[in-house]
Amino acid sequence: MTDREATQEAALNVSRAIAAREFTTLHDELLAPDFHYHGAAGTELDRDGYVGFMSGLGAAFPDMAMTFEPVIVEGDKVGVHWTNRFTHQGVYMGVPPTGKAIVLTGTYIRHVVDGRVAEEWDTTDIFGLAQQLGMIPG
């Protein structure tokens, strides 16, 4: 495996573990100890905050199926546009399960250091998710 392929795999393996609901057991090998997340609307999370948030996603949407297209690798950074399809089966942000099929998209850039993700910049379509969950008019 080339360095480029290894960097890409390290970045995508975080998403794969989240979707498979394996993130809480695998996060130590996937995230650097000083991991930092930069999200929509100024959301900033440290590693523990990110692990907790992603674990909550897995509880609310246990049947996640993610695709990644395109994936762009430039040095130690990986840019990905992703699509996640899932069913709202648990409480999310105070919204009880609706049973609705959801399609969520976003883009992230992950910085990979020594085979683990050290930093992430994310632009998830939170507005679209809120509409699909009935939190705001669609």
Backbone as a chain_set.jsonl record, in Angstrom:
{"seq": "MTDREATQEAALNVSRAIAAREFTTLHDELLAPDFHYHGAAGTELDRDGYVGFMSGLGAAFPDMAMTFEPVIVEGDKVGVHWTNRFTHQGVYMGVPPTGKAIVLTGTYIRHVVDGRVAEEWDTTDIFGLAQQLGMIPG", "coords": {"N": [[0.86, -1.174, 0.0], [0.601, 2.181, -0.862], [1.84, 5.336, 0.485], [-0.027, 7.31, -0.028], [-2.396, 5.81, -0.435], [-2.593, 4.645, 2.119], [-2.997, 6.905, 3.707], [-5.475, 7.765, 2.726], [-7.072, 5.535, 3.432], [-6.858, 5.617, 6.243], [-8.269, 7.963, 6.784], [-10.854, 7.36, 5.753], [-11.497, 5.109, 7.257], [-12.324, 6.006, 9.758], [-14.924, 7.016, 9.267], [-16.094, 4.649, 8.324], [-15.996, 3.034, 10.621], [-17.674, 4.498, 12.312], [-20.128, 4.286, 10.925], [-20.488, 1.529, 11.073], [-20.946, 1.178, 13.705], [-18.783, 0.691, 15.357], [-17.083, 2.469, 16.375], [-16.68, 3.373, 19.038], [-15.141, 1.362, 20.17], [-12.946, 1.293, 18.502], [-11.82, 3.817, 18.347], [-9.398, 4.641, 19.563], [-7.332, 3.602, 17.973], [-7.875, 4.891, 15.616], [-8.02, 7.687, 15.882], [-5.86, 10.438, 16.58], [-4.269, 11.221, 19.735], [-4.501, 13.958, 20.354], [-6.618, 14.823, 18.809], [-8.777, 17.038, 16.971], [-11.875, 18.57, 16.191], [-13.576, 20.507, 13.801], [-16.565, 21.855, 13.167], [-19.786, 22.496, 11.574], [-21.258, 25.753, 11.895], [-19.427, 26.741, 13.752], [-18.878, 24.713, 15.579], [-16.813, 23.079, 17.836], [-14.923, 20.347, 18.817], [-13.196, 18.268, 21.117], [-11.296, 15.229, 21.229], [-12.674, 13.382, 22.989], [-15.233, 14.55, 23.069], [-15.974, 14.327, 20.387], [-16.007, 11.522, 20.025], [-18.083, 10.871, 21.783], [-20.228, 12.266, 20.572], [-20.386, 11.015, 18.03], [-20.978, 8.427, 18.829], [-23.53, 8.786, 19.816], [-24.831, 9.346, 17.415], [-24.729, 6.836, 16.211], [-26.458, 5.427, 17.881], [-28.91, 6.676, 17.39], [-29.219, 6.366, 14.666], [-28.87, 3.529, 13.625], [-28.497, 2.035, 11.287], [-26.672, 3.008, 9.395], [-25.387, 3.712, 6.153], [-22.751, 4.484, 4.341], [-21.388, 6.295, 1.574], [-18.626, 7.368, -0.421], [-17.692, 9.904, -2.435], [-16.521, 12.443, -4.348], [-13.177, 11.286, -3.467], [-10.378, 12.906, -2.406], [-6.941, 13.048, -2.2], [-4.352, 14.816, -0.852], [-1.206, 15.127, -0.091], [-0.928, 14.919, 3.349], [-3.596, 15.227, 3.817], [-7.074, 14.48, 3.425], [-9.792, 14.898, 1.414], [-13.275, 14.575, 1.313], [-16.405, 14.01, -0.17], [-19.361, 12.936, 1.132], [-22.126, 10.639, 1.388], [-24.755, 9.666, 3.416], [-26.993, 7.21, 4.227], [-29.773, 6.366, 6.151], [-31.983, 5.21, 8.808], [-34.129, 6.885, 11.015], [-34.036, 5.825, 14.113], [-33.705, 6.17, 16.811], [-33.597, 8.461, 19.627], [-32.666, 11.708, 18.65], [-31.064, 14.659, 19.128], [-33.136, 15.454, 20.826], [-35.363, 14.726, 19.36], [-37.783, 12.315, 19.077], [-37.702, 8.885, 17.838], [-38.559, 8.669, 14.42], [-38.781, 6.873, 12.393], [-38.273, 7.548, 9.83], [-36.737, 7.387, 6.601], [-33.621, 8.675, 5.918], [-31.511, 10.844, 4.059], [-28.395, 12.048, 4.167], [-25.903, 14.457, 3.531], [-22.494, 15.615, 3.152], [-19.279, 17.213, 3.509], [-15.939, 16.539, 4.265], [-12.651, 17.344, 5.451], [-9.877, 15.613, 6.373], [-7.045, 15.491, 8.414], [-4.287, 13.534, 8.427], [-2.022, 11.998, 10.549], [0.745, 10.053, 11.184], [-0.741, 7.715, 10.58], [-3.176, 8.068, 11.853], [-6.193, 9.984, 12.327], [-5.844, 13.356, 12.921], [-7.079, 15.796, 12.844], [-10.165, 17.329, 11.862], [-12.229, 18.943, 9.497], [-15.488, 19.808, 8.927], [-18.475, 19.899, 6.991], [-21.322, 19.171, 7.356], [-24.662, 18.741, 6.148], [-26.597, 20.034, 8.088], [-28.96, 21.532, 8.16], [-30.525, 20.299, 6.16], [-30.814, 17.787, 7.366], [-32.276, 18.488, 9.66], [-34.657, 19.349, 8.454], [-35.558, 16.926, 7.289], [-36.046, 15.446, 9.564], [-38.179, 16.749, 10.579], [-37.822, 18.892, 12.244], [-37.683, 21.484, 11.42], [-39.61, 23.409, 9.058], [-40.071, 21.97, 5.793]], "CA": [[0.0, 0.0, 0.0], [1.379, 3.416, -0.923], [1.531, 6.323, 1.532], [-1.283, 7.972, -0.429], [-3.486, 4.876, -0.137], [-2.679, 4.498, 3.573], [-3.606, 8.138, 4.214], [-6.897, 7.699, 2.363], [-7.715, 4.506, 4.251], [-6.944, 6.111, 7.627], [-9.364, 8.939, 6.844], [-12.142, 6.702, 5.514], [-11.783, 4.129, 8.298], [-13.092, 6.661, 10.83], [-16.329, 6.991, 8.838], [-16.541, 3.256, 8.264], [-16.213, 2.571, 12.001], [-18.871, 5.177, 12.812], [-21.291, 3.681, 10.268], [-20.623, 0.139, 11.532], [-21.133, 1.249, 15.154], [-17.593, 0.126, 15.983], [-16.203, 3.598, 16.657], [-16.318, 3.49, 20.459], [-14.082, 0.405, 20.488], [-11.801, 1.476, 17.605], [-11.376, 5.22, 18.231], [-7.997, 4.817, 19.97], [-6.431, 3.341, 16.851], [-8.256, 5.708, 14.465], [-7.84, 9.119, 16.148], [-4.685, 10.857, 17.339], [-4.648, 11.632, 21.094], [-4.843, 15.384, 20.397], [-7.593, 15.056, 17.741], [-9.656, 18.206, 17.104], [-12.929, 18.634, 15.185], [-14.145, 21.818, 13.474], [-17.798, 21.544, 12.457], [-20.691, 23.549, 11.127], [-21.679, 26.803, 12.841], [-18.425, 26.97, 14.791], [-18.77, 23.606, 16.522], [-15.458, 22.603, 18.097], [-14.936, 19.219, 19.736], [-11.961, 17.52, 21.317], [-11.451, 13.805, 20.908], [-13.736, 12.773, 23.792], [-16.503, 15.106, 22.602], [-16.25, 13.744, 19.07], [-16.365, 10.118, 20.236], [-19.421, 10.866, 22.368], [-21.21, 12.692, 19.573], [-20.525, 9.974, 17.014], [-21.651, 7.291, 19.463], [-24.947, 9.162, 19.83], [-25.349, 9.163, 16.056], [-24.922, 5.404, 16.003], [-27.644, 4.998, 18.629], [-30.106, 7.228, 16.751], [-29.274, 5.93, 13.265], [-28.014, 2.343, 13.671], [-28.338, 1.347, 10.002], [-25.952, 3.901, 8.479], [-24.697, 3.176, 4.973], [-22.05, 5.645, 3.787], [-20.603, 6.23, 0.345], [-17.635, 8.432, -0.484], [-17.424, 10.252, -3.825], [-15.17, 11.97, -4.626], [-12.164, 11.271, -2.418], [-9.195, 13.584, -2.923], [-5.822, 12.979, -1.273], [-3.288, 15.784, -1.132], [-0.256, 15.029, 1.016], [-1.466, 14.28, 4.547], [-5.006, 15.611, 3.974], [-8.021, 13.756, 2.596], [-11.076, 15.583, 1.262], [-14.292, 13.597, 0.935], [-17.84, 14.292, -0.144], [-19.983, 11.68, 1.558], [-23.58, 10.503, 1.49], [-25.104, 8.695, 4.446], [-28.413, 6.828, 4.197], [-30.089, 5.663, 7.386], [-33.341, 5.35, 9.323], [-34.161, 7.512, 12.344], [-34.557, 4.788, 14.989], [-33.477, 6.513, 18.215], [-33.686, 9.902, 19.913], [-31.572, 12.53, 18.14], [-31.248, 16.079, 19.453], [-34.441, 15.61, 21.447], [-36.438, 14.265, 18.478], [-37.992, 10.876, 19.219], [-37.597, 8.156, 16.569], [-39.645, 8.89, 13.458], [-38.812, 5.782, 11.421], [-38.056, 8.096, 8.486], [-35.499, 7.146, 5.863], [-32.915, 9.956, 5.81], [-30.31, 10.931, 3.228], [-27.596, 13.161, 4.671], [-24.648, 14.633, 2.796], [-21.552, 16.566, 3.711], [-17.908, 17.161, 3.025], [-14.945, 16.752, 5.305], [-11.222, 17.232, 5.202], [-9.224, 15.013, 7.539], [-5.587, 15.568, 8.452], [-3.791, 12.256, 8.927], [-0.648, 12.027, 11.063], [1.173, 8.736, 11.681], [-1.782, 6.707, 10.388], [-4.418, 8.365, 12.582], [-6.756, 11.299, 12.03], [-5.49, 14.327, 13.956], [-7.954, 16.968, 12.771], [-11.228, 17.226, 10.862], [-13.072, 20.091, 9.18], [-16.681, 19.144, 8.42], [-19.63, 20.72, 6.616], [-22.517, 18.339, 7.243], [-25.888, 19.484, 5.847], [-27.443, 19.977, 9.287], [-30.266, 22.094, 7.789], [-31.251, 19.236, 5.472], [-31.159, 16.773, 8.352], [-33.35, 19.041, 10.504], [-35.874, 19.31, 7.658], [-36.006, 15.548, 7.137], [-36.531, 14.966, 10.853], [-39.366, 17.52, 10.945], [-37.473, 19.903, 13.246], [-38.001, 22.76, 10.774], [-40.432, 23.157, 7.857], [-39.352, 21.569, 4.595]], "C": [[0.907, 1.239, 0.0], [1.015, 4.326, 0.242], [0.2, 7.004, 1.238], [-2.485, 7.089, -0.093], [-3.674, 4.704, 1.366], [-3.334, 5.722, 4.206], [-5.102, 8.144, 3.934], [-7.634, 6.699, 3.246], [-7.868, 4.96, 5.704], [-8.102, 7.082, 7.774], [-10.723, 8.263, 6.696], [-12.496, 5.704, 6.618], [-12.508, 4.727, 9.498], [-14.573, 6.604, 10.483], [-16.878, 5.578, 8.803], [-16.845, 2.714, 9.659], [-17.45, 3.215, 12.614], [-20.113, 4.504, 12.246], [-21.545, 2.258, 10.764], [-20.865, 0.041, 13.038], [-19.994, 0.555, 15.906], [-16.66, 1.222, 16.497], [-15.774, 3.671, 18.117], [-15.221, 2.507, 20.841], [-12.819, 0.628, 19.65], [-11.203, 2.883, 17.631], [-9.915, 5.431, 18.635], [-7.028, 4.575, 18.815], [-6.723, 4.216, 15.637], [-7.961, 7.197, 14.638], [-6.568, 9.377, 16.938], [-5.139, 11.33, 18.728], [-5.082, 13.103, 21.185], [-5.815, 15.78, 19.282], [-8.454, 16.279, 18.038], [-10.591, 18.26, 15.908], [-13.432, 20.064, 15.046], [-15.391, 21.553, 12.627], [-18.591, 22.77, 12.066], [-21.032, 24.508, 12.262], [-20.711, 26.972, 14.008], [-18.299, 25.882, 15.833], [-17.322, 23.149, 16.628], [-15.551, 21.472, 19.125], [-13.526, 18.666, 19.895], [-12.271, 16.049, 21.041], [-12.604, 13.161, 21.681], [-15.116, 13.264, 23.354], [-16.937, 14.505, 21.28], [-16.699, 12.288, 19.207], [-17.778, 10.026, 20.809], [-20.498, 11.233, 21.369], [-21.448, 11.596, 18.536], [-21.192, 8.722, 17.578], [-23.151, 7.543, 19.529], [-25.586, 9.018, 18.465], [-25.644, 7.697, 15.789], [-26.151, 4.869, 16.713], [-28.928, 5.468, 17.942], [-30.321, 6.678, 15.339], [-28.422, 4.665, 13.085], [-27.782, 1.645, 12.326], [-27.636, 2.215, 8.958], [-25.299, 3.131, 7.342], [-24.071, 4.364, 4.251], [-21.361, 5.304, 2.468], [-19.729, 7.469, 0.295], [-17.303, 8.721, -1.946], [-17.531, 11.757, -3.993], [-14.321, 11.934, -3.357], [-10.899, 11.865, -3.038], [-8.111, 13.553, -1.85], [-4.755, 13.953, -1.746], [-2.347, 15.785, 0.064], [-0.858, 14.271, 2.176], [-2.923, 14.658, 4.825], [-5.87, 14.849, 2.971], [-9.334, 14.531, 2.605], [-12.094, 14.611, 0.703], [-15.669, 14.253, 0.919], [-18.498, 12.952, 0.144], [-21.502, 11.789, 1.519], [-23.842, 9.394, 2.491], [-26.605, 8.454, 4.383], [-28.693, 6.008, 5.453], [-31.536, 5.901, 7.766], [-33.269, 5.926, 10.733], [-34.851, 6.563, 13.318], [-34.364, 5.063, 16.478], [-33.551, 8.018, 18.395], [-32.446, 10.61, 19.384], [-31.912, 13.992, 18.369], [-32.665, 16.348, 19.977], [-35.609, 15.137, 20.602], [-36.589, 12.755, 18.643], [-37.933, 10.184, 17.854], [-38.814, 8.369, 15.683], [-39.808, 7.721, 12.501], [-38.559, 6.253, 9.999], [-36.715, 7.661, 7.917], [-34.883, 8.505, 5.575], [-31.743, 9.793, 4.84], [-29.593, 12.206, 3.658], [-26.304, 13.229, 3.867], [-23.761, 15.634, 3.517], [-20.191, 16.385, 3.072], [-16.99, 17.326, 4.222], [-13.547, 16.714, 4.719], [-10.634, 16.68, 6.484], [-7.711, 15.084, 7.355], [-5.083, 14.306, 9.134], [-2.326, 12.392, 9.319], [-0.322, 10.648, 11.651], [0.041, 7.706, 11.653], [-3.073, 6.925, 11.136], [-4.89, 9.777, 12.229], [-6.486, 12.225, 13.212], [-6.439, 15.515, 13.978], [-8.972, 16.75, 11.661], [-11.958, 18.551, 10.75], [-14.273, 19.521, 8.443], [-17.774, 20.152, 8.091], [-20.83, 19.811, 6.336], [-23.735, 19.222, 6.988], [-26.881, 19.332, 7.003], [-28.852, 20.508, 9.0], [-31.119, 21.025, 7.102], [-31.678, 18.131, 6.416], [-32.327, 17.244, 9.21], [-34.687, 19.032, 9.74], [-36.427, 17.891, 7.569], [-36.554, 14.969, 8.436], [-37.775, 15.729, 11.329], [-39.095, 18.574, 12.009], [-37.76, 21.314, 12.735], [-38.814, 22.457, 9.511], [-39.579, 22.844, 6.641], [-39.86, 22.13, 3.373]], "O": [[1.861, 1.321, 0.774], [0.003, 4.115, 0.91], [-0.6, 7.243, 2.142], [-3.473, 7.565, 0.465], [-4.808, 4.625, 1.838], [-4.134, 5.593, 5.133], [-5.901, 8.489, 4.805], [-8.715, 7.001, 3.752], [-8.902, 4.712, 6.324], [-8.834, 7.039, 8.763], [-11.648, 8.572, 7.447], [-13.676, 5.478, 6.885], [-13.238, 4.016, 10.188], [-15.39, 6.192, 11.307], [-18.014, 5.342, 9.214], [-17.839, 2.015, 9.853], [-18.191, 2.564, 13.35], [-21.043, 4.185, 12.986], [-22.696, 1.833, 10.861], [-20.976, -1.058, 13.58], [-20.204, -0.077, 16.942], [-15.572, 0.932, 16.995], [-14.623, 3.998, 18.406], [-14.44, 2.787, 21.75], [-11.736, 0.198, 20.045], [-10.176, 3.12, 16.996], [-9.257, 6.32, 18.094], [-6.017, 5.267, 18.695], [-5.906, 4.28, 14.718], [-7.684, 7.893, 13.661], [-6.235, 8.627, 17.855], [-6.27, 11.791, 18.881], [-5.935, 13.448, 22.003], [-5.836, 16.935, 18.857], [-8.816, 16.535, 19.186], [-10.183, 18.034, 14.769], [-13.683, 20.746, 16.039], [-15.282, 21.081, 11.496], [-18.143, 23.908, 12.202], [-21.085, 24.123, 13.43], [-21.121, 27.307, 15.119], [-17.676, 26.096, 16.873], [-16.681, 22.865, 15.616], [-16.181, 21.624, 20.172], [-12.759, 18.603, 18.935], [-13.388, 15.696, 20.663], [-13.427, 12.466, 21.086], [-16.06, 12.477, 23.278], [-18.114, 14.211, 21.073], [-17.668, 11.874, 18.57], [-18.577, 9.198, 20.37], [-21.553, 10.6, 21.316], [-22.594, 11.289, 18.207], [-21.905, 8.028, 16.852], [-23.95, 6.63, 19.323], [-26.745, 8.616, 18.357], [-26.677, 7.354, 15.214], [-26.814, 3.96, 16.213], [-29.92, 4.74, 17.916], [-31.454, 6.541, 14.878], [-27.363, 4.722, 12.459], [-26.946, 0.746, 12.243], [-27.969, 2.161, 7.774], [-24.738, 2.053, 7.536], [-24.774, 5.157, 3.625], [-20.835, 4.208, 2.271], [-20.051, 8.495, 0.896], [-16.703, 7.887, -2.623], [-18.617, 12.295, -3.778], [-14.698, 12.479, -2.319], [-10.414, 11.388, -4.063], [-8.339, 13.985, -0.72], [-4.317, 13.911, -2.896], [-2.65, 16.369, 1.104], [-1.258, 13.116, 2.027], [-3.426, 14.441, 5.927], [-5.466, 14.604, 1.834], [-9.913, 14.787, 3.661], [-11.819, 13.903, -0.266], [-16.054, 14.952, 1.856], [-18.221, 11.955, -0.523], [-22.075, 12.876, 1.606], [-23.237, 8.324, 2.43], [-27.394, 9.394, 4.477], [-27.955, 5.079, 5.78], [-32.235, 6.691, 7.131], [-32.445, 5.503, 11.543], [-36.079, 6.488, 13.362], [-34.807, 4.277, 17.316], [-33.567, 8.763, 17.416], [-31.319, 10.179, 19.629], [-32.916, 14.498, 17.869], [-33.3, 17.339, 19.614], [-36.745, 15.142, 21.076], [-35.651, 12.0, 18.386], [-38.098, 10.837, 16.824], [-39.954, 8.265, 16.136], [-40.852, 7.583, 11.863], [-38.619, 5.458, 9.061], [-35.709, 7.574, 8.621], [-35.552, 9.392, 5.044], [-31.078, 8.758, 4.805], [-30.128, 13.306, 3.524], [-25.69, 12.207, 3.561], [-24.214, 16.393, 4.374], [-19.986, 15.524, 2.217], [-17.238, 18.159, 5.094], [-13.297, 16.143, 3.658], [-10.868, 17.223, 7.563], [-7.178, 14.779, 6.288], [-5.417, 14.043, 10.289], [-1.497, 12.842, 8.528], [-1.042, 10.15, 12.516], [-0.116, 6.921, 12.589], [-3.974, 6.088, 11.081], [-4.091, 10.645, 11.88], [-6.848, 11.925, 14.349], [-6.591, 16.172, 15.008], [-8.696, 16.087, 10.661], [-12.267, 19.199, 11.75], [-14.109, 18.824, 7.441], [-17.975, 21.129, 8.812], [-21.286, 19.708, 5.197], [-23.838, 20.318, 7.538], [-27.866, 18.601, 6.906], [-29.829, 19.99, 9.54], [-32.296, 20.865, 7.424], [-32.779, 17.594, 6.289], [-33.263, 16.485, 9.46], [-35.729, 18.737, 10.325], [-37.625, 17.676, 7.752], [-37.426, 14.1, 8.413], [-38.354, 15.392, 12.361], [-40.031, 19.096, 12.614], [-38.043, 22.222, 13.517], [-38.711, 21.362, 8.958], [-38.489, 23.393, 6.481], [-39.325, 21.856, 2.298]]}, "num_chains": 1, "name": "protein.A"}
